[in-house]
Amino acid sequence: MNRYNKLLYSLFVLIVMIGMGLSSCKKETSTGTPTIQYIRVTDPLKSDSLLVGGYLGNTVAIIGTNLGSIKEIWFNDQKAYLNPNYVTDQTIIVSVPDSIPIIVTDKMKLIYGTSDTLVSDFRAIVPAPTVTSMVCEYVKDGDIATIHGDFFIDNSDKPLQVIFPGNIPGQIQTLSKKSISVKVPVGSGVGPVTVKSLYGSTLSKFYFRDNRNIFLDFDNLTAAGGWRSGVIGSSNPDPISGNYVKFSGSMSGGSGATWNEDGFSFDFWPSSNGRPNVPIYSGDLSKAALKFECNVYSAWASGALQMILTPYAVANTNSYIADGSVPRGLWLPWKSTGTYTTYGWITVTVPLSNFIYKPDGTTCSTKLTQDMLYGCTFFVWSGGVAGKDCTPGLAIDNIRIVPIQ
C-alpha cells in the first residue's frame, strides 16, 4: 500500500468510527456538488480492494466529496436503504439492494439537492444461489421437498435446476426467490443437493437423507440398556425411515412443565448399550450440530426438549437431568407462537455451540467438551418458559451429529 492509499485508508477508518460512534450528532450539510472518487469494500483489511460492481446484499463504501447532501441511492431500478448515520461528506456506507432488478442499467444513481443526480458505473451482480436448509432432509422418492435459501432465479433460457445425489434432476413444483418446492426424483441417493441458476451453481452443506454418524435410528441403533429406552413407534404418524421414538402424554403449563420420564424421554448410555468407548463425534464442536427428524403430530405448548450429551461412564442415574452444571441444548419451537405442530416430518438442527443452557433456560457455566460426546438423553421438561396444559405428541428419528460448516 503506497503512502497516498495509507492516508486515504486512515481517513476512511476515522470517518467510519465517527459515523458509527456518534450516531446522535447532527448530519453534515454539504454545499458543493457531490463527486465520487472510488468505491471500495468495507473490510479494513482489504483497503486496496476497489470495486466496479458488487453482489446483491453486499455492503460497499462510496468515497468522494460533498456526499453529505445525498438523499437517495439507486442501483439499477432498485432503491437502497440509506442510513443517515453512515453518511458523511467523504463517505457513504450502503448495501446493494438484494432485490433482483427489472431494468438493468449497470449504473448507480445518487440523488441530491431538489432532484439533481450523480450517476456512476456500478454493476449489481446477482450471486449464485444460496442453499441454507431443507425443511426435511429425509423425503421419499416422488414426494415434495422444500429447500430454503436465496437467489433462486429462474430464467427462460436457463431454468433453475435442483440436482439430487446421483446427478438426477428434480421436478420443480413452485419457486420463489427464497424457496423451492421440488419433487424428489426416483433413484435419489445420499449426499449434497445442487441448485443451479443462470448465475452459478451451489452445493448444499447439508446432506439429503443424511446417514453420516447416526447413533440412534431406533431400528438397529437403539437406546436399549438405559433406564428408559423410549417408546418405539412405527405408525400414527407414518415413519420417515423405519422405527422412531415417540413422546406423548399430558403435560401441565407453567415454566416447569411436567416431569414425565416414561412418556417424554429416553436415555442412551453406551456403556449399558454394549457400544464401544468411542465418542459420537470427534470433529470441531464449533462447526457441528445435533440433527434429527421430528414430527410434532399433536400440539405442543409446554416444556423444552432438553438434549443432553453425556460421558461414557454416565449410566444408571438421572441426576444429571436436573443438574444445572450439565450443559444442554433446548428446543422450544412453541415459544413464539404459543403452540406448535409440524404437520409432517421436519429436520431439526441444533448447533453444538448452542449447548449452553441449564434446565431452566439460563446460561450454564460449564462448557460442552469432547469428553461429553458419548451418550445422549432427550427429555421434554422445564425450559424456563411458561406454557399451557397440552397433550403433545412428538416422533423423533435419525439422531446424528454432523459438520455444518
C-alpha positions, 0 to 999 in steps of 0.5 A: 500500500503506497503512502497516498492509499495509507492516508486515504485508508486512515481517513476512511477508518476515522470517518467510519468510527465517527459515523458509527460512534456518534450516531446522535450528532447532527448530519453534515450539510454539504454545499458543493456538488457531490463527486465520487472518487472510488468505491471500495469494500468495507473490510479494513483489511482489504483497503486496496480492494476497489470495486466496479460492481458488487453482489446483491446484499453486499455492503460497499463504501462510496468515497468522494466529496460533498456526499453529505447532501445525498438523499437517495441511492439507486442501483439499477431500478432498485432503491437502497436503504440509506442510513443517515448515520453512515453518511458523511461528506467523504463517505457513504456506507450502503448495501446493494439492494438484494432485490433482483432488478427489472431494468438493468442499467449497470449504473448507480444513481445518487440523488441530491439537492431538489432532484439533481443526480450523480450517476456512476458505473456500478454493476449489481451482480446477482450471486449464485444461489444460496442453499441454507436448509431443507425443511426435511432432509429425509423425503421419499422418492416422488414426494415434495421437498422444500429447500430454503435459501436465496437467489433462486432465479429462474430464467427462460433460457436457463431454468433453475435446476435442483440436482439430487445425489446421483446427478438426477434432476428434480421436478420443480413444483413452485419457486420463489426467490427464497424457496423451492418446492421440488419433487424428489426424483426416483433413484435419489441417493445420499449426499449434497443437493445442487441448485443451479441458476443462470448465475452459478451453481451451489452445493448444499452443506447439508446432506439429503437423507443424511446417514453420516454418524447416526447413533440412534435410528431406533431400528438397529441403533437403539437406546436399549440398556438405559433406564428408559429406552423410549417408546418405539413407534412405527405408525400414527404418524407414518415413519420417515425411515423405519422405527422412531421414538415417540413422546406423548402424554399430558403435560401441565403449563407453567415454566416447569412443565411436567416431569414425565420420564416414561412418556417424554424421554429416553436415555442412551448410555453406551456403556449399558448399550454394549457400544464401544468407548468411542465418542459420537463425534470427534470433529470441531464442536464449533462447526457441528450440530445435533440433527434429527427428524421430528414430527410434532403430530399433536400440539405442543405448548409446554416444556423444552426438549432438553438434549443432553450429551453425556460421558461414557461412564454416565449410566444408571442415574438421572441426576444429571437431568436436573443438574444445572452444571450439565450443559444442554441444548433446548428446543422450544419451537412453541415459544413464539407462537404459543403452540406448535405442530409440524404437520409432517416430518421436519429436520431439526438442527441444533448447533453444538455451540448452542449447548449452553443452557441449564434446565431452566433456560439460563446460561450454564457455566460449564462448557460442552467438551469432547469428553461429553460426546458419548451418550445422549438423553432427550427429555421434554421438561422445564425450559424456563418458559411458561406454557399451557396444559397440552397433550403433545405428541412428538416422533423423533428419528435419525439422531446424528451429529454432523459438520455444518460448516 
